[in-house]
Amino acid sequence: MARRIVTGPRLIGTLVVLVLAVALWMATRAPAVEVDAGEVTRGAMTVTVDDLAETRVHDFYTISAPATGELMRVPLKPGAAVVANTTVVARIRPIEPGPLDARSFAQAEANVSALTAQAAAATAQVREAEAAAELAARQLTRVSTLRARGFIAEVALDEARAARDRATAALTAARDTETAARHSLDAARATLILPGSSRRGRGVVDVRSPVSGAVMTVPQESLRVVTAGTPLVAVGDPATLELVTDLLSEDAVQVRPGASVSIEDWGGAHPLKGLVRLVEPYGFLKVSALGVEEQRVNVIIDFAEPRTAWERLGHGFRATVRIATWSRRDVVRVPVGALYRGPDSWQAFRIGANGRAEAVTVKIGHMNEDSAEVLGGLTPGDRVILHPGEKVVSGVRVRMRQAT
């Protein structure tokens, strides 16, 4: 009985000490940090240059007015088919005479009066020349008769002939002067033709399409007066559609002709495939929406799929292009969100077998928006912490955050 009395208090004390020790350990134990985790994998990886692109017809023709005149209403609408050198896309006819102000009208009338007087004087000169020519002809007839009878010398006959020739030439000159005077009078009277006189010039110019295809736009559709060089209709072949994107010059130097392109956000259910055809050798300055001056280079992209896949696209449509600058089928990849910059290299937190974070140095190769190529420090199958916060340090216990 005495032995039971001694053992009971010791057991109770031991239990109390154990409970206090466990409570103290639980109170001082650091809780596990909740984290998001990713995995190092092996597979294909591609690095791309992404930007917005715009579709355009490869051969885009803007047909301009070849002459100044009145453009008759254009019957064609966007989308209408045209045949090269056959379809008339516009017709231009002469315009009516312009109005005259009071001063110009008075000057024109005075000019007509002056030229009328000059024409009358030219007519009088013709009559005078005709009389002189008739007299010279009769004189030559008389001298010829006398010479035949031997009453005068040969020289007199030569002088009569010369006089007749001079009179004939003077008559011709007088008639030409009269004709010129009448034409000048007609030109002066033409300046008095006013609008509304129902008198137009002659000739209608038919403007034909230089290529087969479709009408893109009709900048000038209604009846109006146009000057030579005014754009009338834009035509092109929708089957020759291409994309153009202006990349920063430092991105453009990484792009090579023949590079594969993924065309996204164009309106279809699936991305389209394309190929880079040309990186233009000439750059240009462009000011961004933020007012920053940027040196840009145009990159031309061809569709690598049948037209049936992109026939709903037209000239001037927008899309997102992802141009491949580097690609491998088998690389070790780590999510970009797991990396952070250390003092001298890239770092990452690997989750160890004991559930604690382990800081590791990672050697990185190529990188895109989602993944980075691992050249050393991590192996496929390793779990890494994504976007580690300030609470994540080497040795801390971590646990996966539950999805909500």
Sequence and secondary structure as in RCSB ss.txt:
>XXXX:A:sequence
MARRIVTGPRLIGTLVVLVLAVALWMATRAPAVEVDAGEVTRGAMTVTVDDLAETRVHDFYTISAPATGELMRVP
LKPGAAVVANTTVVARIRPIEPGPLDARSFAQAEANVSALTAQAAAATAQVREAEAAAELAARQLTRVSTLRARG
FIAEVALDEARAARDRATAALTAARDTETAARHSLDAARATLILPGSSRRGRGVVDVRSPVSGAVMTVPQESLRV
VTAGTPLVAVGDPATLELVTDLLSEDAVQVRPGASVSIEDWGGAHPLKGLVRLVEPYGFLKVSALGVEEQRVNVI
IDFAEPRTAWERLGHGFRATVRIATWSRRDVVRVPVGALYRGPDSWQAFRIGANGRAEAVTVKIGHMNEDSAEVL
GGLTPGDRVILHPGEKVVSGVRVRMRQAT
>XXXX:A:secstr
 HHHHHHHHHHHHHHHHHHHHHHHHHHHS   EEEEEEE EEEEEEEEEEEEEEEEESS EEEE SSSEEE    
  TT EE TTTSEEEEEE        HHHHHHHHHHHHHHHHHHHHHHHHHHHHHHHHHHHHHHHHHHHHHHHHT
SS HHHHHHHHHHHHHHHHHHHHHHHHHHHHHHHHHHHHHTT  TTSS   S  EEEE SSSEEEEE S  SSEE
E TT EEEEEE GGGEEEEEEEEHHHHTT  TT EEEEESSSSSS EEEEEEEEEEEEEEEE TTS EEEEEEEE
EEE S HHHHTT  TT EEEEEEEEEEEEEEEEEEGGG EE SSSEEEEEE TTSBEEEEEEEEEEE SSEEEEE
ES  TT EEEES  TT  TT BEEE    
